[in-house]
Amino acid sequence: MAEIYRAYAADLQRFISNKIGDPTLAEDMTSTVFLKALRWLREDQILYNSWQEFQVRVGLPSSVITRGA
């Protein structure tokens, strides 16, 4: 995420600043955008991991699942 921030934050901040006319608020909004993106990515990863676990459980016999619990 740090690499993405370095690559896009300045352009995003400039874009927001041009739209709202307040560089300080644009800086805050840029941070908010990246924090929301980070949360979304984490939630997406959790959902992905849950989906993988579900697929494994569906594909395994119940005796194997019970032993592993």
C-alpha positions in Angstrom: 0.0 0.0 0.0 2.9 2.3 0.7 4.1 2.0 -2.9 0.6 2.8 -4.2 0.4 5.8 -1.9 3.7 7.1 -3.1 2.7 6.6 -6.7 -0.7 8.2 -6.6 -1.2 10.4 -3.5 0.3 13.6 -5.0 -1.8 13.4 -8.2 -5.0 12.5 -6.2 -4.3 15.4 -3.7 -3.8 17.8 -6.6 -7.0 16.6 -8.2 -9.0 17.0 -5.0 -7.4 20.4 -4.3 -8.3 21.7 -7.8 -11.9 20.5 -7.2 -12.4 22.0 -3.8 -9.9 24.8 -3.7 -8.5 24.0 -0.3 -5.1 22.3 -0.2 -5.3 21.5 3.5 -8.7 19.8 3.2 -7.5 18.0 0.1 -4.6 16.6 2.1 -7.0 15.3 4.7 -9.3 13.9 2.0 -6.5 12.1 0.3 -5.5 10.4 3.5 -9.1 9.4 4.0 -9.3 7.9 0.5 -6.3 5.8 1.2 -7.4 4.7 4.6 -10.8 3.6 3.1 -8.9 1.7 0.4 -6.8 -0.1 2.9 -9.8 -1.1 5.0 -11.5 -2.3 1.8 -8.5 -4.4 0.8 -8.3 -5.9 4.3 -12.0 -6.8 4.3 -11.7 -8.2 0.8 -8.8 -10.4 1.9 -10.8 -11.6 4.9 -13.7 -12.5 2.6 -11.3 -14.2 0.2 -9.8 -16.3 3.0 -13.2 -17.3 4.3 -14.2 -18.3 0.7 -11.1 -20.4 0.4 -11.8 -22.1 3.7 -15.4 -22.7 2.7 -14.3 -24.3 -0.6 -11.9 -26.6 1.3 -14.6 -27.6 3.8 -17.1 -28.4 1.0 -14.5 -30.4 -0.8 -13.3 -32.5 2.1 -15.2 -35.4 3.8 -16.7 -34.5 7.2 -14.4 -36.9 9.0 -11.4 -34.9 7.8 -12.9 -31.6 8.8 -13.9 -32.9 12.3 -10.4 -34.2 12.9 -8.9 -30.8 12.0 -11.1 -28.8 14.3 
